[in-house]
Amino acid sequence: MRKRRPIELFSISFLDILSGALGAVIILYVAIPKNKPTVDAEAAVVTKALEAKLKDTESELAKAKELLAKNGEKIALLENARAEGEEGGRNVDVGFKFKGKEILFIIDTSYSMTEEDRMGQVKAGMKMLITSLAPDFSIEVIHFPFGERAPFKTLWGVPKENTSLNQMDVFDFIHGLRPYGGTPTRDVLLFALKNYVNITDIVLLSDGAPTFHNSNKKDDIYDILRVVREENGRKVQINCIGVGAEFTKDKMSDRYKFLSLLAGESKGFFVGF
């Protein structure tokens, strides 16, 4: 009987092919770089966010330094004014050139004065300015508006000598000021010109364009200028201080044009604070 030939499932050559293929797979696995773990991608996102935050922080820090420098200059000017006043000088020689010695301060306490702590800046500036004036000056203070009841409120109703005791009354008055309502500038200016017959100067501190009392509707700045000219027959010098960091940046705004023209027509000073 013929012997059966054994059946070989795999030949030697086929095993060689398999071995070669397996080796190639191993080489490729070792040689080809693997994908980075997802944690690296998450870390990249976090890093990018931190870098953006750092840039924002650096920008805010630069703005804060710039604002600090500007406020430092203002404080230095006011300190010089105070020192000169304590020596008995007639005027505060920091650009505030008054016509005479009877000064009426008019302070805007409209709601917009809450921005940038404008009210706090005005209070501090007023204290410095008043203490810089010699005792032979007479002063009075009005703020506007006075809530819904009236467009303004006076301190005494008449100017008084700039004594230490009267200065304390002024400081108490301005300490209690709280921003509220609109900016009825027309009302307070006409009241001042009609009722304070001996004043030589008005100092108006404001951050906004005039509105009507108890309203956000803007008043006509050119009509206000007209009626002020008609009432100011005694040539009271009207000086204007624009309050707020943004005040002098937009010279086409109604608030800028109004205060600059109001001061210019009476040969008063106009500055941004």
Secondary structure, DSSP 8 states (H G I E B T S, - for coil): --------SS-HHHHHHHHHHHHHHHHHHHHS-----HHHHHHHHHHHHHHHHHHHHHHHHHHHHHHHHHHHHHHHHHHHHHHHHHTT-SSBTTTB--SSSEEEEEEE--GGGGGGGHHHHHHHHHHHHHHHS-TT-EEEEEEE-BTTTBS-EESSSS-EE--HHHHHHHHHHHHT----S---HHHHHHHHHHH-TT--EEEEEESS--B-TT---B--HHHHHHHHHHH-TT--EEEEEE-STTTTT-TTSHHHHHHHHHHHHTT--EEE-
